[in-house]
Amino acid sequence: MLEINRRRFIASLGGVAAIKLMDHEGRADALEDYSIERLDEAVAEAQAQAQQPAYPTVAELEAQIETRTYRRGVGGLFVGGGTKNVRRLPPMPAKPTLKDFFELRFAPANHVLQSATRALKTGMSEEVILACLLHDTVQALIKVDHGWWGAQLFEPYVPEKTSFAIRYHQALRFYSDTAAGYEYPDLYRRMFGIDYVPPPYIEATYKMVKKHKWYMEPRLVTVNDLYAFDPNAVVSIDPFIDIIGRHFKQPKEGLGFDDSPVAHMWRTLINPDSPL
Protein backbone atom coordinates (compact mmCIF):
# COMPACT_ATOMS: atom_id res chain seq x y z
CA MET A 1 0.00 0.00 0.00
CA LEU A 2 1.26 3.47 -0.89
CA GLU A 3 1.96 5.55 2.22
CA ILE A 4 1.22 9.28 2.08
CA ASN A 5 3.51 11.66 3.95
CA ARG A 6 0.94 14.06 5.46
CA ARG A 7 3.39 16.93 5.93
CA ARG A 8 4.67 16.68 2.37
CA PHE A 9 1.10 16.58 1.05
CA ILE A 10 0.07 19.70 2.99
CA ALA A 11 3.23 21.52 1.93
CA SER A 12 2.59 20.63 -1.73
CA LEU A 13 -0.74 22.47 -1.55
CA GLY A 14 0.74 25.61 0.01
CA GLY A 15 0.33 24.81 3.69
CA VAL A 16 -2.57 24.58 6.15
CA ALA A 17 -3.89 28.05 5.32
CA ALA A 18 -4.27 27.17 1.65
CA ILE A 19 -6.08 23.92 2.45
CA LYS A 20 -8.60 25.74 4.62
CA LEU A 21 -9.64 27.77 1.58
CA MET A 22 -10.46 24.57 -0.38
CA ASP A 23 -13.82 22.81 -0.27
CA HIS A 24 -14.11 19.08 0.49
CA GLU A 25 -14.24 18.08 -3.16
CA GLY A 26 -11.14 20.12 -3.93
CA ARG A 27 -9.24 18.50 -1.08
CA ALA A 28 -10.28 15.02 -2.27
CA ASP A 29 -9.16 15.79 -5.82
CA ALA A 30 -5.83 17.17 -4.55
CA LEU A 31 -5.23 14.05 -2.46
CA GLU A 32 -5.97 11.79 -5.43
CA ASP A 33 -3.65 13.77 -7.71
CA TYR A 34 -0.90 13.71 -5.10
CA SER A 35 -1.32 9.92 -4.62
CA ILE A 36 -1.09 9.28 -8.37
CA GLU A 37 2.10 11.34 -8.60
CA ARG A 38 3.68 9.47 -5.68
CA LEU A 39 2.67 6.12 -7.19
CA ASP A 40 4.26 7.06 -10.52
CA GLU A 41 7.44 8.04 -8.67
CA ALA A 42 7.50 4.73 -6.77
CA VAL A 43 7.02 2.71 -9.97
CA ALA A 44 9.77 4.65 -11.75
CA GLU A 45 12.13 4.10 -8.83
CA ALA A 46 11.39 0.35 -8.74
CA GLN A 47 11.99 0.08 -12.49
CA ALA A 48 15.29 1.94 -12.18
CA GLN A 49 16.43 -0.40 -9.40
CA ALA A 50 15.41 -3.45 -11.44
CA GLN A 51 17.60 -2.28 -14.29
CA GLN A 52 20.66 -2.00 -12.05
CA PRO A 53 23.10 -4.96 -12.12
CA ALA A 54 22.67 -7.45 -9.30
CA TYR A 55 26.39 -7.33 -8.62
CA PRO A 56 28.68 -4.48 -7.53
CA THR A 57 31.19 -2.87 -9.85
CA VAL A 58 34.92 -2.87 -9.22
CA ALA A 59 34.71 0.83 -8.31
CA GLU A 60 31.93 0.18 -5.78
CA LEU A 61 33.95 -2.58 -4.12
CA GLU A 62 37.03 -0.35 -3.94
CA ALA A 63 34.91 2.33 -2.26
CA GLN A 64 34.17 -0.16 0.53
CA ILE A 65 37.84 -0.57 1.53
CA GLU A 66 37.85 2.20 4.12
CA THR A 67 34.58 1.00 5.65
CA ARG A 68 36.04 -2.30 6.92
CA THR A 69 37.96 -3.25 10.07
CA TYR A 70 40.05 -5.75 8.11
CA ARG A 71 41.62 -6.22 4.70
CA ARG A 72 40.06 -8.78 2.38
CA GLY A 73 43.33 -10.51 1.53
CA VAL A 74 44.28 -11.38 5.12
CA GLY A 75 44.11 -15.02 6.17
CA GLY A 76 41.26 -16.26 8.33
CA LEU A 77 43.43 -16.87 11.40
CA PHE A 78 44.42 -13.20 11.53
CA VAL A 79 41.02 -11.51 11.58
CA GLY A 80 38.01 -11.76 13.85
CA GLY A 81 35.52 -10.78 11.18
CA GLY A 82 33.85 -7.38 11.41
CA THR A 83 34.32 -6.00 14.92
CA LYS A 84 34.72 -9.38 16.62
CA ASN A 85 37.92 -10.23 18.47
CA VAL A 86 39.95 -13.24 17.46
CA ARG A 87 39.80 -16.26 19.75
CA ARG A 88 42.63 -17.99 21.56
CA LEU A 89 43.82 -20.94 19.49
CA PRO A 90 44.29 -24.45 20.93
CA PRO A 91 47.91 -25.57 21.25
CA MET A 92 49.37 -27.80 18.57
CA PRO A 93 51.13 -31.12 19.28
CA ALA A 94 54.93 -31.09 19.45
CA LYS A 95 55.13 -32.85 16.07
CA PRO A 96 51.98 -31.71 14.24
CA THR A 97 50.57 -33.69 11.34
CA LEU A 98 48.37 -32.55 8.47
CA LYS A 99 45.36 -33.98 10.33
CA ASP A 100 46.27 -31.85 13.36
CA PHE A 101 46.25 -28.73 11.19
CA PHE A 102 42.86 -29.66 9.77
CA GLU A 103 41.44 -30.07 13.27
CA LEU A 104 43.18 -27.19 15.04
CA ARG A 105 43.93 -24.52 12.40
CA PHE A 106 41.95 -25.13 9.21
CA ALA A 107 38.70 -26.18 10.94
CA PRO A 108 35.91 -26.40 10.09
CA ALA A 109 37.37 -26.69 6.55
CA ASN A 110 33.89 -27.55 5.33
CA HIS A 111 34.42 -26.19 1.83
CA VAL A 112 37.56 -28.19 1.01
CA LEU A 113 36.12 -31.32 2.63
CA GLN A 114 33.01 -30.95 0.45
CA SER A 115 35.21 -30.41 -2.59
CA ALA A 116 37.29 -33.51 -1.90
CA THR A 117 34.19 -35.56 -1.09
CA ARG A 118 32.71 -34.69 -4.48
CA ALA A 119 35.98 -35.60 -6.21
CA LEU A 120 36.05 -38.91 -4.35
CA LYS A 121 32.44 -39.76 -5.21
CA THR A 122 32.95 -38.97 -8.89
CA GLY A 123 35.97 -41.26 -9.14
CA MET A 124 38.74 -38.74 -9.73
CA SER A 125 42.41 -39.57 -9.28
CA GLU A 126 43.90 -39.51 -5.79
CA GLU A 127 46.20 -36.65 -6.83
CA VAL A 128 43.15 -34.54 -7.73
CA ILE A 129 41.23 -35.61 -4.62
CA LEU A 130 44.19 -34.54 -2.48
CA ALA A 131 44.43 -31.23 -4.37
CA CYS A 132 40.72 -30.61 -3.72
CA LEU A 133 41.24 -31.40 -0.03
CA LEU A 134 44.11 -28.91 0.25
CA HIS A 135 43.41 -26.24 -2.36
CA ASP A 136 41.96 -23.48 -0.12
CA THR A 137 43.39 -24.37 3.30
CA VAL A 138 46.17 -21.78 2.90
CA GLN A 139 43.48 -19.10 3.19
CA ALA A 140 43.88 -19.49 6.94
CA LEU A 141 47.26 -17.83 6.30
CA ILE A 142 46.57 -15.56 3.32
CA LYS A 143 43.95 -15.11 0.61
CA VAL A 144 45.77 -13.09 -2.04
CA ASP A 145 47.26 -15.38 -4.73
CA HIS A 146 46.25 -18.33 -2.57
CA GLY A 147 46.83 -20.76 -5.44
CA TRP A 148 50.54 -19.95 -5.50
CA TRP A 149 50.81 -19.72 -1.73
CA GLY A 150 48.98 -23.01 -1.31
CA ALA A 151 51.13 -24.85 -3.83
CA GLN A 152 54.26 -23.55 -2.13
CA LEU A 153 52.99 -24.60 1.30
CA PHE A 154 52.35 -28.20 0.20
CA GLU A 155 54.93 -28.69 -2.56
CA PRO A 156 57.59 -30.49 -0.45
CA TYR A 157 55.03 -33.05 0.72
CA VAL A 158 52.66 -33.90 -2.15
CA PRO A 159 52.85 -35.32 -5.70
CA GLU A 160 53.83 -32.90 -8.44
CA LYS A 161 50.40 -33.15 -10.09
CA THR A 162 48.75 -32.18 -6.81
CA SER A 163 50.84 -29.05 -6.28
CA PHE A 164 50.33 -28.14 -9.97
CA ALA A 165 46.57 -28.43 -9.53
CA ILE A 166 46.60 -26.31 -6.37
CA ARG A 167 48.80 -23.60 -7.89
CA TYR A 168 46.87 -23.11 -11.10
CA HIS A 169 43.28 -23.62 -10.00
CA GLN A 170 43.35 -19.94 -9.00
CA ALA A 171 43.87 -18.65 -12.54
CA LEU A 172 41.45 -21.14 -14.10
CA ARG A 173 38.62 -20.02 -11.79
CA PHE A 174 38.18 -16.87 -13.90
CA TYR A 175 37.64 -18.74 -17.19
CA SER A 176 34.71 -20.96 -18.05
CA ASP A 177 35.10 -24.43 -19.52
CA THR A 178 31.60 -25.73 -20.19
CA ALA A 179 32.93 -28.98 -21.63
CA ALA A 180 34.57 -29.72 -18.28
CA GLY A 181 31.49 -28.55 -16.35
CA TYR A 182 32.79 -25.20 -15.10
CA GLU A 183 30.92 -21.90 -15.42
CA TYR A 184 32.12 -18.53 -14.17
CA PRO A 185 30.53 -18.36 -10.70
CA ASP A 186 28.18 -15.63 -9.51
CA LEU A 187 30.23 -15.57 -6.30
CA TYR A 188 33.09 -13.87 -8.18
CA ARG A 189 30.75 -11.22 -9.59
CA ARG A 190 29.98 -10.33 -5.97
CA MET A 191 33.60 -10.61 -4.75
CA PHE A 192 35.41 -8.90 -7.61
CA GLY A 193 32.70 -6.83 -9.33
CA ILE A 194 30.55 -7.44 -12.37
CA ASP A 195 32.99 -5.55 -14.63
CA TYR A 196 36.13 -7.22 -13.23
CA VAL A 197 38.89 -8.14 -15.69
CA PRO A 198 41.64 -10.48 -14.39
CA PRO A 199 45.12 -8.91 -14.38
CA PRO A 200 47.59 -9.80 -17.15
CA TYR A 201 49.51 -12.37 -15.09
CA ILE A 202 46.30 -14.34 -14.52
CA GLU A 203 45.47 -14.20 -18.23
CA ALA A 204 48.99 -15.32 -19.16
CA THR A 205 48.89 -18.14 -16.60
CA TYR A 206 45.54 -19.35 -17.91
CA LYS A 207 46.83 -19.46 -21.49
CA MET A 208 49.92 -21.38 -20.40
CA VAL A 209 47.99 -23.93 -18.34
CA LYS A 210 45.34 -24.37 -21.06
CA LYS A 211 48.07 -25.81 -23.28
CA HIS A 212 49.70 -27.93 -20.55
CA LYS A 213 49.41 -31.72 -20.49
CA TRP A 214 48.13 -31.48 -16.91
CA TYR A 215 45.46 -28.87 -17.67
CA MET A 216 42.65 -31.09 -16.40
CA GLU A 217 44.16 -31.44 -12.91
CA PRO A 218 43.63 -27.79 -11.86
CA ARG A 219 40.48 -27.62 -13.99
CA LEU A 220 38.94 -30.48 -12.01
CA VAL A 221 39.79 -28.62 -8.81
CA THR A 222 37.73 -25.67 -10.08
CA VAL A 223 34.85 -27.98 -10.99
CA ASN A 224 34.78 -29.48 -7.50
CA ASP A 225 35.39 -26.04 -6.00
CA LEU A 226 32.27 -24.59 -7.65
CA TYR A 227 29.83 -27.10 -6.17
CA ALA A 228 31.21 -27.29 -2.63
CA PHE A 229 29.23 -24.63 -0.74
CA ASP A 230 26.32 -26.62 0.70
CA PRO A 231 25.66 -25.28 4.24
CA ASN A 232 23.87 -28.52 5.15
CA ALA A 233 26.59 -30.92 4.01
CA VAL A 234 28.01 -33.26 6.64
CA VAL A 235 31.65 -34.01 5.86
CA SER A 236 34.70 -35.41 7.60
CA ILE A 237 38.39 -35.84 6.94
CA ASP A 238 38.16 -39.54 7.82
CA PRO A 239 37.53 -40.80 4.25
CA PHE A 240 40.78 -39.14 3.16
CA ILE A 241 43.15 -40.48 5.83
CA ASP A 242 44.35 -43.33 3.60
CA ILE A 243 44.87 -40.99 0.63
CA ILE A 244 46.87 -38.64 2.85
CA GLY A 245 48.90 -41.61 4.09
CA ARG A 246 49.72 -42.68 0.54
CA HIS A 247 50.49 -39.26 -0.95
CA PHE A 248 51.42 -36.81 1.82
CA LYS A 249 55.04 -37.05 3.02
CA GLN A 250 54.60 -36.30 6.71
CA PRO A 251 57.96 -35.14 8.19
CA LYS A 252 58.99 -37.09 11.30
CA GLU A 253 59.89 -33.82 13.06
CA GLY A 254 56.36 -32.48 12.48
CA LEU A 255 55.17 -29.86 10.00
CA GLY A 256 56.98 -26.61 10.74
CA PHE A 257 60.06 -28.26 12.27
CA ASP A 258 61.58 -30.23 9.39
CA ASP A 259 63.75 -27.35 8.11
CA SER A 260 62.01 -27.41 4.74
CA PRO A 261 61.85 -24.21 2.63
CA VAL A 262 58.26 -23.73 3.81
CA ALA A 263 58.62 -24.71 7.49
CA HIS A 264 58.21 -21.06 8.50
CA MET A 265 54.78 -20.95 6.87
CA TRP A 266 53.61 -23.88 8.98
CA ARG A 267 55.07 -22.27 12.11
CA THR A 268 53.11 -19.11 11.29
CA LEU A 269 49.96 -21.19 11.19
CA ILE A 270 50.92 -22.79 14.51
CA ASN A 271 51.46 -19.46 16.23
CA PRO A 272 49.84 -16.54 14.41
CA ASP A 273 49.75 -14.52 17.66
CA SER A 274 53.54 -14.25 17.89
CA PRO A 275 54.60 -10.55 17.68
CA LEU A 276 57.87 -11.35 15.89
C-alpha positions in Angstrom: 0.0 0.0 0.0 1.3 3.5 -0.9 2.0 5.6 2.2 1.2 9.3 2.1 3.5 11.7 3.9 0.9 14.1 5.5 3.4 16.9 5.9 4.7 16.7 2.4 1.1 16.6 1.0 0.1 19.7 3.0 3.2 21.5 1.9 2.6 20.6 -1.7 -0.7 22.5 -1.5 0.7 25.6 0.0 0.3 24.8 3.7 -2.6 24.6 6.2 -3.9 28.0 5.3 -4.3 27.2 1.7 -6.1 23.9 2.4 -8.6 25.7 4.6 -9.6 27.8 1.6 -10.5 24.6 -0.4 -13.8 22.8 -0.3 -14.1 19.1 0.5 -14.2 18.1 -3.2 -11.1 20.1 -3.9 -9.2 18.5 -1.1 -10.3 15.0 -2.3 -9.2 15.8 -5.8 -5.8 17.2 -4.5 -5.2 14.0 -2.5 -6.0 11.8 -5.4 -3.6 13.8 -7.7 -0.9 13.7 -5.1 -1.3 9.9 -4.6 -1.1 9.3 -8.4 2.1 11.3 -8.6 3.7 9.5 -5.7 2.7 6.1 -7.2 4.3 7.1 -10.5 7.4 8.0 -8.7 7.5 4.7 -6.8 7.0 2.7 -10.0 9.8 4.7 -11.8 12.1 4.1 -8.8 11.4 0.4 -8.7 12.0 0.1 -12.5 15.3 1.9 -12.2 16.4 -0.4 -9.4 15.4 -3.4 -11.4 17.6 -2.3 -14.3 20.7 -2.0 -12.1 23.1 -5.0 -12.1 22.7 -7.5 -9.3 26.4 -7.3 -8.6 28.7 -4.5 -7.5 31.2 -2.9 -9.9 34.9 -2.9 -9.2 34.7 0.8 -8.3 31.9 0.2 -5.8 34.0 -2.6 -4.1 37.0 -0.3 -3.9 34.9 2.3 -2.3 34.2 -0.2 0.5 37.8 -0.6 1.5 37.9 2.2 4.1 34.6 1.0 5.7 36.0 -2.3 6.9 38.0 -3.2 10.1 40.0 -5.8 8.1 41.6 -6.2 4.7 40.1 -8.8 2.4 43.3 -10.5 1.5 44.3 -11.4 5.1 44.1 -15.0 6.2 41.3 -16.3 8.3 43.4 -16.9 11.4 44.4 -13.2 11.5 41.0 -11.5 11.6 38.0 -11.8 13.8 35.5 -10.8 11.2 33.9 -7.4 11.4 34.3 -6.0 14.9 34.7 -9.4 16.6 37.9 -10.2 18.5 40.0 -13.2 17.5 39.8 -16.3 19.8 42.6 -18.0 21.6 43.8 -20.9 19.5 44.3 -24.4 20.9 47.9 -25.6 21.2 49.4 -27.8 18.6 51.1 -31.1 19.3 54.9 -31.1 19.5 55.1 -32.8 16.1 52.0 -31.7 14.2 50.6 -33.7 11.3 48.4 -32.5 8.5 45.4 -34.0 10.3 46.3 -31.8 13.4 46.2 -28.7 11.2 42.9 -29.7 9.8 41.4 -30.1 13.3 43.2 -27.2 15.0 43.9 -24.5 12.4 41.9 -25.1 9.2 38.7 -26.2 10.9 35.9 -26.4 10.1 37.4 -26.7 6.5 33.9 -27.5 5.3 34.4 -26.2 1.8 37.6 -28.2 1.0 36.1 -31.3 2.6 33.0 -30.9 0.5 35.2 -30.4 -2.6 37.3 -33.5 -1.9 34.2 -35.6 -1.1 32.7 -34.7 -4.5 36.0 -35.6 -6.2 36.1 -38.9 -4.3 32.4 -39.8 -5.2 32.9 -39.0 -8.9 36.0 -41.3 -9.1 38.7 -38.7 -9.7 42.4 -39.6 -9.3 43.9 -39.5 -5.8 46.2 -36.6 -6.8 43.2 -34.5 -7.7 41.2 -35.6 -4.6 44.2 -34.5 -2.5 44.4 -31.2 -4.4 40.7 -30.6 -3.7 41.2 -31.4 0.0 44.1 -28.9 0.3 43.4 -26.2 -2.4 42.0 -23.5 -0.1 43.4 -24.4 3.3 46.2 -21.8 2.9 43.5 -19.1 3.2 43.9 -19.5 6.9 47.3 -17.8 6.3 46.6 -15.6 3.3 43.9 -15.1 0.6 45.8 -13.1 -2.0 47.3 -15.4 -4.7 46.3 -18.3 -2.6 46.8 -20.8 -5.4 50.5 -20.0 -5.5 50.8 -19.7 -1.7 49.0 -23.0 -1.3 51.1 -24.8 -3.8 54.3 -23.5 -2.1 53.0 -24.6 1.3 52.4 -28.2 0.2 54.9 -28.7 -2.6 57.6 -30.5 -0.5 55.0 -33.1 0.7 52.7 -33.9 -2.1 52.8 -35.3 -5.7 53.8 -32.9 -8.4 50.4 -33.1 -10.1 48.8 -32.2 -6.8 50.8 -29.1 -6.3 50.3 -28.1 -10.0 46.6 -28.4 -9.5 46.6 -26.3 -6.4 48.8 -23.6 -7.9 46.9 -23.1 -11.1 43.3 -23.6 -10.0 43.3 -19.9 -9.0 43.9 -18.7 -12.5 41.4 -21.1 -14.1 38.6 -20.0 -11.8 38.2 -16.9 -13.9 37.6 -18.7 -17.2 34.7 -21.0 -18.1 35.1 -24.4 -19.5 31.6 -25.7 -20.2 32.9 -29.0 -21.6 34.6 -29.7 -18.3 31.5 -28.6 -16.4 32.8 -25.2 -15.1 30.9 -21.9 -15.4 32.1 -18.5 -14.2 30.5 -18.4 -10.7 28.2 -15.6 -9.5 30.2 -15.6 -6.3 33.1 -13.9 -8.2 30.7 -11.2 -9.6 30.0 -10.3 -6.0 33.6 -10.6 -4.7 35.4 -8.9 -7.6 32.7 -6.8 -9.3 30.5 -7.4 -12.4 33.0 -5.5 -14.6 36.1 -7.2 -13.2 38.9 -8.1 -15.7 41.6 -10.5 -14.4 45.1 -8.9 -14.4 47.6 -9.8 -17.2 49.5 -12.4 -15.1 46.3 -14.3 -14.5 45.5 -14.2 -18.2 49.0 -15.3 -19.2 48.9 -18.1 -16.6 45.5 -19.4 -17.9 46.8 -19.5 -21.5 49.9 -21.4 -20.4 48.0 -23.9 -18.3 45.3 -24.4 -21.1 48.1 -25.8 -23.3 49.7 -27.9 -20.6 49.4 -31.7 -20.5 48.1 -31.5 -16.9 45.5 -28.9 -17.7 42.7 -31.1 -16.4 44.2 -31.4 -12.9 43.6 -27.8 -11.9 40.5 -27.6 -14.0 38.9 -30.5 -12.0 39.8 -28.6 -8.8 37.7 -25.7 -10.1 34.9 -28.0 -11.0 34.8 -29.5 -7.5 35.4 -26.0 -6.0 32.3 -24.6 -7.7 29.8 -27.1 -6.2 31.2 -27.3 -2.6 29.2 -24.6 -0.7 26.3 -26.6 0.7 25.7 -25.3 4.2 23.9 -28.5 5.2 26.6 -30.9 4.0 28.0 -33.3 6.6 31.7 -34.0 5.9 34.7 -35.4 7.6 38.4 -35.8 6.9 38.2 -39.5 7.8 37.5 -40.8 4.2 40.8 -39.1 3.2 43.1 -40.5 5.8 44.3 -43.3 3.6 44.9 -41.0 0.6 46.9 -38.6 2.9 48.9 -41.6 4.1 49.7 -42.7 0.5 50.5 -39.3 -0.9 51.4 -36.8 1.8 55.0 -37.0 3.0 54.6 -36.3 6.7 58.0 -35.1 8.2 59.0 -37.1 11.3 59.9 -33.8 13.1 56.4 -32.5 12.5 55.2 -29.9 10.0 57.0 -26.6 10.7 60.1 -28.3 12.3 61.6 -30.2 9.4 63.8 -27.4 8.1 62.0 -27.4 4.7 61.8 -24.2 2.6 58.3 -23.7 3.8 58.6 -24.7 7.5 58.2 -21.1 8.5 54.8 -20.9 6.9 53.6 -23.9 9.0 55.1 -22.3 12.1 53.1 -19.1 11.3 50.0 -21.2 11.2 50.9 -22.8 14.5 51.5 -19.5 16.2 49.8 -16.5 14.4 49.7 -14.5 17.7 53.5 -14.2 17.9 54.6 -10.6 17.7 57.9 -11.4 15.9 
